[in-house]
């Protein structure tokens, strides 16, 4: 991996300021998620799928210490004795409550001590000289890691039983109608990136990909659209499901998206301790890949491939270039995408016209992660960096790709090339989907 270093002192100062800002924003969010509950809630395992919040907190600090204090800074260890406790590959989530974890006060003191040392390392490091530090890569990687765990902790809050402790203003309503689909003709585009300084290894390298012509929905599937699937017996019709999907539907007793409940003739959805009527024009959330696949068959369409999704999000037909974000190169903001826990729900479809792609597809970034049909595989020319366990060990497993981020994803961990993956049965994540289809002969 080759990254260019800052060209002069002003560039170095700007890079340091950017790093400090994203690290501070991540830590502020971590504090919101952990300070909002009492010690018992921090220690509790709210689902066997999730770690206790106090484990996530100390794990965030431990990864920061390993990479930035010890590796980048060359400093002495703060707590070498806890490395194994907070190694995610040595302890399954279901077993973490039984470990001799740091208590909440100890965990807070630990992550604070680590952060003080990291900021000192940042002040003295030239952010050049090797790929790990060029343009602040390791610092960006750790900011992304913390925000990824923050989104995981937000999902834990969603699973938590008890009175609400998080609050945010409602997500915005639609500004423009966004029904229908867009047709993208066959052609090549540049997928992935070799230029983004903080892109992770599985996003690399940039490589040309031929994509046959296809149509993709302008917006994600909404609650009201999904309700029509339920009303038409979608959960009782095995012909709509794959063999494995139908077996899972029956074993897990699926009858609607997670956190939905019938209320007389209508439905409600629980979100972070508050149960409210469904908002019909919000993207559906908390559905697994099997549910998305069954809905697609019911609708006479399919899930997009990962390459189709990225082409719809990044390809500019006027220039032939691939953008960093659907709307261009500028960082996301409140006009373009629902990110960063700014709201605790998806926005209505049509709420972000300024965030549409060059091909006219909306809300590809933020709101809900979108299931794709593709498995998680390496790009041609992939090289593991800086460690195999981030991506390589997951390639070829029982995973399906998710793209685009959710309302719980921070902008530092979300871009047009960012790749997420999970098992096809997972529903606690903030996942929805949109549909695609092959072109008819008269459309090619």
PyMOL commands that set and color helices and strands:
alter all, ss='L'
color gray80, all
select helices_A, chain A and resi 9-35+39-43+53-72+80-82+93-98+104-124+134-159+201-203+223-231+234-236+238-240+243-252+289-298+306-314+353-355+388-390+392-394+411-413+441-443
alter helices_A, ss='H'
color red, helices_A
select strands_A, chain A and resi 181-184+187-191+207-211+214-217+260-263+266-271+274-277+302-303+369-371+400-403+420-422+431-432+435-438
alter strands_A, ss='S'
color yellow, strands_A
deselect
rebuild
show_as cartoon
